């Protein structure tokens, strides 16, 4: 434990940083990237952790020293330097009315809340191209569906817990569906392949059916 941050060995070339929330993990990962330290190679944020792999030729002890000195408040990244992706969405999801009931908002207010804030990709997972997005408006924090669907179509936009996300391909899923987008979330020919890589900011834009 160093400065309130717990560093755990992860194999022989990495350390796992344990944090208290997704927001803390996002801030820590951003501050670590901003340092540009040679001792740090790959950085992989998750819900409440950040995995840091030692850079080429660096010892894990060097990596540990860098991680122990990370200060997210001082190392925050200017929003102007962070990519912003606009995602067009048709808001006709099967769970839109249920989300309105869960939040106490009208359907129109749910859509306004979803489009009226800047989201950020906290981490990836579940499927290639799927990003877990955190936002600024906790009114949209809703539980997953009581029963998952056996098939959610590609491009479905949903909410679950504190996150919003977009299904990159058809798959089972239990998120509350707000709408759909034609955006391509994963393209192996693109660099990077994921449209919504960790750290990217996202604005949802309502479009007509």
N, C-alpha and C positions, 0 to 999 in steps of 0.2 A: 504494500500500500504506500503510494507516494503522493502527497498533497491531495488526499481524498480520492485519488484515482488508483484502482487496483490493476496491476500488471501481472499477467499470468503467462508462463511459458506455453508456446504453441508449436510443437515440433522442435527442430533444432535451428530454425532460421526465422522464427517469428514470435511475436508477443501479442496477446489478446488484452485489450484495454476494456475493463468493465466500467460502465457508466450508469447513471440513474434513470435516464429516459432517452427516448428517440431524439428529442431536441438536443440533449447534451451530446449524443453520439454524432449528430450532424455537425454541431459546432466544433467538436473536437477534430473530426475528420477534415473539416474545412481549414482549421487552424494548422493542422499537421501538413496538409497540402501546401499551404501558403509558405511554410518554412522552406520548402525545397531542399531539405537536408539530404546529403549524399548517403547517409546511413539508412535512409528510408526508401524502400522499393515500393511494392504494391500496397495500397491502402484499401481495405474492404470494410465499409461500415455495415452495421446491422441494426436491429431494433434498439439494443442497449449496449452494444459492444462495437469496438473498432479493431479489426485485425490489421496489424502492421508487419510486413515482411522486410527483413533486412535487405538493404541495397547490395548490389554486386560488390564483393570485396569487403563489405562491412561486417563487423562482428556484432553479435546480438547484444553485447555489452554497450556498444556504441548506440545501437538502436534504443536500448533501454534509457540511456542518458537523454536522448532526444525526446522520447515520449514523456519522461518525467518532467521535462521543462515546458511542455506545451501549455499555453494559456489561451483558451478559446476567446476570451473577451478581448485580449490584445491582438490575437491573430485572426480576427474575423475578416472575411473576404468582402470587398465592396460589391454590391449587387450589380453595378455596371460591368464588372469583370466576370460575372456568372452568366452562362448561356440562358436565354429565355426562349421557351418553345410555346407557341400558341397552338392549342388543340381544338379544332372545331367539333362541336357536339350537338347532335339532335337529342333534345331532352324528351324522350318518350319511353323511358325505361319502365319495366313491369313493376318496379318497387317504388316508383316516384311518389305515389300517393301514400304508401306505407311510411316512407321516410318523412313525409310531411306530418303524418300523424305522430310518429315517434318524437319528432323535434318540436311539435307545437307550431310549426310554420305552415303557411300555405304552400301549394306547389310552386307558385310563382316566387315566393320568398326562398324556397329551397334552391331553385335555379339561380336566383340572384346571389345567394350566399356562395354557391359553388363557383360561379363565374366572377364574383366580385372580390376575390382574394388571390394572392399569389401563393401557389403551392411550390414545394421543393421536394425533389426526389431524395428521400432519406437513404434508401438502400434498394437493391434489387433482390429478386428471389421468385420462388414459386414456378416460374417458367422463363425461358430466355426472352428478355425484353420487358418483363413485368417490373414496374417500379412502384415502391410504396411511397406515396406522397403524403407529406404533412402540410397542414395549412395553418391559417391564422384565426379561424373562426370555429370555436369549439361547439357551436350550436349544431354542427353537422356530425358530431360524434354519435354514431349509432351502432348497435350490436349487429353482428352477422345474422343472416336469416336462421330461423330455428331449424330449417331443413334445407340442405344444399340442393342445388339443381344438378341433374346429371349432365347437362350440357349448357354452357353459357357461350354465346357466339363471340367470335373474334371482334374486337373493337368495343365491347361492352364497357361502359364507364360505371364504376360503382363506389360504394362506401362500405367500410367495415372498421369498427372501433374508431381510432383517431385518424385513419388513413383513407385516402382516395386512391383509385388505381384503374388501370385499363387492361383488359384481357388481351394479350397479344395474339392468342389463337383460341380456337374453340376448345373448351375443357370443362370439367365439372367445377362448381364453385358455389360459395355461399354468401357472396357479397350482395349488398342491396343495390340493385341496378337503377341508375338514374337516366341513362341514355346510351348513345352509341357514337362512334367516330370512325371515319375512313382512314385515319392516320395509320401509317405502317410503323408498328412498334419495334419490329426486329427485321433487319435486312443484313444478311451476311456480307453483302457487297458494300455496305456503308461503313465508314470509319468515324466513330465506333458503330458497331452494328445496332446497339440499342439507342432508340430515339431519346429515351428518358434514362440517361445514365445518372448515377448518384451525384448530387450537387446541382443538377440542372433545375432551373426554375420553370414553372409551368403556369400558364393562364388558360383556362377553359373559356371558349368563345361559343355562345349559343348561335346556332344556324337553323334556318327553317327546315322542315321535313322535305 
